[in-house]
Amino acid sequence: MKTDRQLFEQYHQNLKREKRIIHVWQISIIIAFFLIWEAASRLYWVDPLLFSSPSRIFQSLLERFAAGTMVPHLSVTLFETILGFLIGTIGGVIVATLLWSFTRFSKIMDPYLVVLNAMPKVALGPMIIVAFGPGYTSIIMMGVLVSVIITTLTVYSAYNEVDPNYLKVLKSFGATRWQCFKEAIFPATLPTMISTLKVNVGLSWVGVIVGEYLVSKEGLGYLIIYGFQVFDFTLVMSSLVIIALLAAMMYKVVEKIEAWLIKHTK
């Protein structure tokens, strides 16, 4: 018979083994993808002018980083995305909290939020540029606009799905609405907020890149548009690869935050 400690250690070993298997598969898939892409380009299964190849992209990135021409564009886009991500997420949580706090206000705003969520945010790009000017502010606002509405709706829905029995117990002890929110609603919806963070990583990148398409004179979105204009598709694919890497890094940071919150809110 195995002791409880031995069973616990075996359980953790199984978890570690499962994580290793997952990581191996993830790395294998990305390596296989680039190898197939390189082979397809060299063997002309795909047009190398349009789709470039990993080797050309790697060479292009080396040259641009060595010349110092890529870093300014990368840093601008990263700054805009992180700021848009933070403002959109925090703003969405604040609006959702206000909606939960004021029932009448939430009923009034419900149809407007549904319409805003259904409206294509990209179509509002020209209006945002006119309102905020052709600069960083309008691009950041595009990132905010894409993420803030979905964050508001998701978090507000999570607030309302918390077991009402928790609130009844707290109110029976004389808790105020704010105390109910602080002790029951907010902690219970933390997993939903973390899931929203993960979604907002992608949404923020979409908003910022679209904003750079429309107005920017620097940034990765600008490089993509410039690459299309001069038929330098290696530059286009290089920018897309960098965006994918940065988005993956942001996703990993959110995962670390998730692990920290789970550990410190138990």
SEVORO-488639 format. One record per residue (C-alpha): x, z, y; residue in three letters; residue number from 1. Coordinates in steps of 0.05 Angstrom, whole numbers, plus 5000, padded with zeros to 4 digits. Layout:
% residues N
BAVEX     u     w     v    r    k
BAVEX     X     Z     Y  Ala  NUM
...
//
This chain:
% residues 266
BAVEX     u     w     v    r    k
BAVEX  5000  5000  5000  Met    1
BAVEX  5025  4982  5069  Lys    2
BAVEX  5023  5034  5123  Thr    3
BAVEX  4987  5024  5189  Asp    4
BAVEX  5054  5014  5224  Arg    5
BAVEX  5075  4961  5174  Gln    6
BAVEX  5009  4924  5182  Leu    7
BAVEX  5016  4928  5258  Phe    8
BAVEX  5087  4899  5255  Glu    9
BAVEX  5064  4844  5207  Gln   10
BAVEX  5008  4827  5256  Tyr   11
BAVEX  5057  4821  5314  His   12
BAVEX  5104  4779  5271  Gln   13
BAVEX  5046  4732  5255  Asn   14
BAVEX  5030  4726  5329  Leu   15
BAVEX  5102  4709  5346  Lys   16
BAVEX  5106  4658  5290  Arg   17
BAVEX  5041  4626  5314  Glu   18
BAVEX  5069  4622  5385  Lys   19
BAVEX  5134  4590  5359  Arg   20
BAVEX  5094  4538  5320  Ile   21
BAVEX  5052  4522  5382  Ile   22
BAVEX  5114  4515  5426  His   23
BAVEX  5148  4470  5374  Val   24
BAVEX  5087  4425  5372  Trp   25
BAVEX  5082  4422  5448  Gln   26
BAVEX  5155  4403  5455  Ile   27
BAVEX  5150  4353  5398  Ser   28
BAVEX  5090  4318  5430  Ile   29
BAVEX  5124  4310  5497  Ile   30
BAVEX  5189  4285  5466  Ile   31
BAVEX  5150  4236  5422  Ala   32
BAVEX  5111  4212  5483  Phe   33
BAVEX  5174  4195  5523  Phe   34
BAVEX  5208  4163  5462  Leu   35
BAVEX  5148  4118  5449  Ile   36
BAVEX  5144  4102  5523  Trp   37
BAVEX  5218  4083  5525  Glu   38
BAVEX  5212  4041  5463  Ala   39
BAVEX  5149  4006  5488  Ala   40
BAVEX  5183  3988  5553  Ser   41
BAVEX  5247  3962  5521  Arg   42
BAVEX  5209  3922  5468  Leu   43
BAVEX  5160  3895  5521  Tyr   44
BAVEX  5099  3925  5486  Trp   45
BAVEX  5081  3944  5557  Val   46
BAVEX  5103  3911  5622  Asp   47
BAVEX  5166  3949  5644  Pro   48
BAVEX  5155  3927  5716  Leu   49
BAVEX  5087  3963  5719  Leu   50
BAVEX  5100  4023  5673  Phe   51
BAVEX  5175  4030  5683  Ser   52
BAVEX  5210  4074  5630  Ser   53
BAVEX  5235  4145  5623  Pro   54
BAVEX  5308  4123  5629  Ser   55
BAVEX  5294  4085  5694  Arg   56
BAVEX  5254  4144  5721  Ile   57
BAVEX  5310  4193  5703  Phe   58
BAVEX  5362  4148  5737  Gln   59
BAVEX  5318  4140  5799  Ser   60
BAVEX  5308  4215  5805  Leu   61
BAVEX  5382  4229  5797  Leu   62
BAVEX  5399  4180  5853  Glu   63
BAVEX  5345  4206  5900  Arg   64
BAVEX  5362  4279  5889  Phe   65
BAVEX  5436  4264  5897  Ala   66
BAVEX  5421  4227  5962  Ala   67
BAVEX  5376  4284  5985  Gly   68
BAVEX  5316  4239  5998  Thr   69
BAVEX  5270  4270  5946  Met   70
BAVEX  5275  4344  5963  Val   71
BAVEX  5240  4339  6031  Pro   72
BAVEX  5181  4303  6001  His   73
BAVEX  5178  4351  5942  Leu   74
BAVEX  5181  4413  5986  Ser   75
BAVEX  5127  4388  6033  Val   76
BAVEX  5078  4373  5977  Thr   77
BAVEX  5093  4438  5941  Leu   78
BAVEX  5082  4478  6005  Phe   79
BAVEX  5016  4443  6019  Glu   80
BAVEX  4992  4452  5948  Thr   81
BAVEX  5009  4526  5942  Ile   82
BAVEX  4977  4542  6009  Leu   83
BAVEX  4915  4501  5993  Gly   84
BAVEX  4911  4535  5924  Phe   85
BAVEX  4916  4605  5953  Leu   86
BAVEX  4867  4593  6010  Ile   87
BAVEX  4817  4558  5966  Gly   88
BAVEX  4819  4610  5911  Thr   89
BAVEX  4818  4672  5956  Ile   90
BAVEX  4766  4640  6002  Gly   91
BAVEX  4722  4623  5942  Gly   92
BAVEX  4725  4694  5915  Val   93
BAVEX  4708  4722  5984  Ile   94
BAVEX  4649  4676  5993  Val   95
BAVEX  4624  4692  5922  Ala   96
BAVEX  4630  4766  5938  Thr   97
BAVEX  4589  4757  6002  Leu   98
BAVEX  4536  4719  5963  Leu   99
BAVEX  4532  4775  5912  Trp  100
BAVEX  4530  4828  5966  Ser  101
BAVEX  4472  4796  6005  Phe  102
BAVEX  4418  4772  5958  Thr  103
BAVEX  4376  4737  6011  Arg  104
BAVEX  4438  4701  6038  Phe  105
BAVEX  4455  4676  5968  Ser  106
BAVEX  4384  4649  5958  Lys  107
BAVEX  4388  4613  6025  Ile  108
BAVEX  4457  4583  6010  Met  109
BAVEX  4444  4564  5937  Asp  110
BAVEX  4418  4492  5949  Pro  111
BAVEX  4473  4478  6000  Tyr  112
BAVEX  4527  4500  5952  Leu  113
BAVEX  4499  4456  5897  Val  114
BAVEX  4498  4396  5944  Val  115
BAVEX  4569  4410  5969  Leu  116
BAVEX  4594  4416  5898  Asn  117
BAVEX  4562  4349  5880  Ala  118
BAVEX  4589  4314  5942  Met  119
BAVEX  4653  4273  5930  Pro  120
BAVEX  4705  4312  5969  Lys  121
BAVEX  4750  4251  5977  Val  122
BAVEX  4696  4217  6017  Ala  123
BAVEX  4702  4273  6069  Leu  124
BAVEX  4776  4258  6078  Gly  125
BAVEX  4769  4215  6141  Pro  126
BAVEX  4724  4268  6173  Met  127
BAVEX  4774  4323  6157  Ile  128
BAVEX  4830  4281  6188  Ile  129
BAVEX  4789  4270  6251  Val  130
BAVEX  4771  4344  6255  Ala  131
BAVEX  4840  4374  6241  Phe  132
BAVEX  4886  4317  6262  Gly  133
BAVEX  4935  4274  6222  Pro  134
BAVEX  4982  4330  6200  Gly  135
BAVEX  4994  4385  6149  Tyr  136
BAVEX  4930  4422  6167  Thr  137
BAVEX  4884  4365  6145  Ser  138
BAVEX  4922  4356  6080  Ile  139
BAVEX  4918  4431  6064  Ile  140
BAVEX  4844  4430  6081  Met  141
BAVEX  4834  4375  6030  Met  142
BAVEX  4865  4420  5977  Gly  143
BAVEX  4822  4478  6000  Val  144
BAVEX  4758  4437  6001  Leu  145
BAVEX  4767  4411  5930  Val  146
BAVEX  4776  4481  5901  Ser  147
BAVEX  4737  4530  5945  Val  148
BAVEX  4666  4507  5925  Ile  149
BAVEX  4678  4508  5850  Ile  150
BAVEX  4713  4575  5856  Thr  151
BAVEX  4653  4603  5894  Thr  152
BAVEX  4602  4578  5844  Leu  153
BAVEX  4642  4600  5783  Thr  154
BAVEX  4658  4670  5808  Val  155
BAVEX  4588  4682  5835  Tyr  156
BAVEX  4558  4661  5769  Ser  157
BAVEX  4606  4709  5733  Ala  158
BAVEX  4584  4766  5780  Tyr  159
BAVEX  4511  4754  5761  Asn  160
BAVEX  4527  4751  5686  Glu  161
BAVEX  4556  4822  5683  Val  162
BAVEX  4514  4867  5639  Asp  163
BAVEX  4462  4899  5685  Pro  164
BAVEX  4465  4963  5643  Asn  165
BAVEX  4533  4978  5674  Tyr  166
BAVEX  4501  4977  5743  Leu  167
BAVEX  4442  5020  5720  Lys  168
BAVEX  4490  5073  5693  Val  169
BAVEX  4530  5075  5757  Leu  170
BAVEX  4468  5076  5801  Lys  171
BAVEX  4440  5134  5760  Ser  172
BAVEX  4501  5174  5784  Phe  173
BAVEX  4487  5155  5856  Gly  174
BAVEX  4538  5098  5863  Ala  175
BAVEX  4531  5052  5922  Thr  176
BAVEX  4529  4976  5916  Arg  177
BAVEX  4602  4972  5937  Trp  178
BAVEX  4622  5024  5885  Gln  179
BAVEX  4584  4985  5832  Cys  180
BAVEX  4622  4923  5852  Phe  181
BAVEX  4689  4958  5853  Lys  182
BAVEX  4681  4995  5787  Glu  183
BAVEX  4641  4946  5745  Ala  184
BAVEX  4630  4877  5773  Ile  185
BAVEX  4700  4859  5797  Phe  186
BAVEX  4738  4885  5735  Pro  187
BAVEX  4689  4851  5688  Ala  188
BAVEX  4698  4783  5722  Thr  189
BAVEX  4774  4784  5725  Leu  190
BAVEX  4780  4738  5663  Pro  191
BAVEX  4735  4687  5697  Thr  192
BAVEX  4776  4691  5761  Met  193
BAVEX  4840  4678  5721  Ile  194
BAVEX  4807  4618  5687  Ser  195
BAVEX  4787  4593  5757  Thr  196
BAVEX  4860  4600  5779  Leu  197
BAVEX  4881  4554  5722  Lys  198
BAVEX  4829  4502  5741  Val  199
BAVEX  4848  4507  5814  Asn  200
BAVEX  4920  4489  5799  Val  201
BAVEX  4898  4419  5781  Gly  202
BAVEX  4845  4414  5835  Leu  203
BAVEX  4894  4434  5890  Ser  204
BAVEX  4943  4381  5869  Trp  205
BAVEX  4887  4329  5869  Val  206
BAVEX  4864  4349  5939  Gly  207
BAVEX  4934  4350  5969  Val  208
BAVEX  4956  4284  5938  Ile  209
BAVEX  4892  4250  5962  Val  210
BAVEX  4904  4279  6031  Gly  211
BAVEX  4975  4251  6031  Glu  212
BAVEX  4948  4183  6010  Tyr  213
BAVEX  4905  4182  6073  Leu  214
BAVEX  4948  4210  6127  Val  215
BAVEX  5017  4235  6108  Ser  216
BAVEX  5084  4205  6126  Lys  217
BAVEX  5121  4248  6075  Glu  218
BAVEX  5106  4281  6009  Gly  219
BAVEX  5098  4258  5937  Leu  220
BAVEX  5031  4226  5953  Gly  221
BAVEX  5063  4185  6008  Tyr  222
BAVEX  5118  4163  5960  Leu  223
BAVEX  5065  4139  5910  Ile  224
BAVEX  5030  4097  5963  Ile  225
BAVEX  5097  4072  5989  Tyr  226
BAVEX  5119  4053  5919  Gly  227
BAVEX  5055  4012  5908  Phe  228
BAVEX  5065  3977  5975  Gln  229
BAVEX  5136  3955  5959  Val  230
BAVEX  5123  3944  5884  Phe  231
BAVEX  5172  3999  5865  Asp  232
BAVEX  5133  4026  5806  Phe  233
BAVEX  5192  4067  5782  Thr  234
BAVEX  5185  4108  5846  Leu  235
BAVEX  5110  4115  5832  Val  236
BAVEX  5122  4140  5761  Met  237
BAVEX  5179  4185  5784  Ser  238
BAVEX  5132  4219  5834  Ser  239
BAVEX  5079  4227  5781  Leu  240
BAVEX  5129  4259  5733  Val  241
BAVEX  5150  4309  5787  Ile  242
BAVEX  5077  4326  5802  Ile  243
BAVEX  5065  4338  5728  Ala  244
BAVEX  5126  4384  5723  Leu  245
BAVEX  5108  4423  5785  Leu  246
BAVEX  5035  4430  5762  Ala  247
BAVEX  5060  4456  5694  Ala  248
BAVEX  5105  4507  5729  Met  249
BAVEX  5047  4531  5772  Met  250
BAVEX  5004  4537  5710  Tyr  251
BAVEX  5057  4580  5676  Lys  252
BAVEX  5061  4625  5737  Val  253
BAVEX  4985  4634  5733  Val  254
BAVEX  4993  4652  5659  Glu  255
BAVEX  5044  4705  5677  Lys  256
BAVEX  4996  4733  5729  Ile  257
BAVEX  4941  4734  5677  Glu  258
BAVEX  4985  4772  5628  Ala  259
BAVEX  5004  4822  5682  Trp  260
BAVEX  4932  4834  5703  Leu  261
BAVEX  4909  4843  5632  Ile  262
BAVEX  4964  4893  5619  Lys  263
BAVEX  4950  4934  5682  His  264
BAVEX  4874  4933  5680  Thr  265
BAVEX  4863  4959  5610  Lys  266
//
